[in-house]
Amino acid sequence: MKKVFVTGCSGYLGGTISSHLHHLGYGVIGSSRNNIPELGKVLGHEVIYCDLLKGVPDLHEVECLIHCATPNDVISRENDGGYPLAVNGVKRLIDHASYCGVNKIILLSTVQVYGQDLIGTIDELTPVCCNNDYALNHFFSEEVARLAAKKTSIDIVCLRLPNIFGLPATSTVSRQTLVPFCFVDDLLTQGKITLRSSGLQTRNFLHVSQVSTVVEKLLDISHSGYSLFNLSSTWYPTIAEIAELCISVASEDFALKASIDLKSLHPSVSNKFLFKENAISPDCHPHAVKSLMRSTVSSLIMLQLKSL
């Protein structure tokens, strides 16, 4: 049984990953800045308070650190842009991990470091092109980790993630800015899904359970120094297709009628891109990922209807 420490357990991915590893029998300790007692009960493992801008957690006897407490899109829009957490917080955490003898660090990042609307074949050697604070924060964290891998003996693995979806592990997570959360919210409150564009932007979607499975596999894989992987599924829908799927689920499962309100005709064409497969990408057919999205939308609608 490996002892694993997961930061950001009150967040979207942190809670799901820590809960997944706990149920598999790993010795999991999580950290959060919020709702510590309640969070520990829901996730089923120990959760301690930690604010990386004020201090670092005790990592003695920890074999692997999984860092999920990176600035999300909301924090990245705050006054300081989330940069202190992305740079100082990550450096402080990695330095302490090295001091405590941690063997491996898994750092979650985003494929948005390549740009907003990706084009062509994307792999780990594709040039970085950050065009928002969220992407830049993650790239800064990656570079802090890359430098640390040169100075220490820790194996550091960076995972760049595409659009993530799925139900969160705890009720503390509120990500109404993410697709399909925002679409379900519009559908139920306005009777329509409003798109500020044509909806032709192509994206890649990966379910939270697939991310957890990849993290699990990485715990038993030995790397030397710094490693970088793009995670992706085989499903590349447009934003409009996701909106249409939400409307279809609402109609078929709940007899709710809704429409799509387009506020722009741009872009006029879809961006076409493809992630070059790597050894640890989840093996999942596009129809299977789409089925997971449909199930997620149905569950989100049901949960919101119950709360009304």
PyMOL commands that set and color helices and strands:
alter all, ss='L'
color gray80, all
select helices_A, chain A and resi 12-23+36-43+75-77+83-100+111-114+133-151+181-190+208-218+239-254+286-307
alter helices_A, ss='H'
color red, helices_A
select strands_A, chain A and resi 3-7+27-32+46-49+64-67+104-110+120-122+155-161+163-165+192-195+205-207+226-230+259-262+273-275
alter strands_A, ss='S'
color yellow, strands_A
deselect
rebuild
show_as cartoon
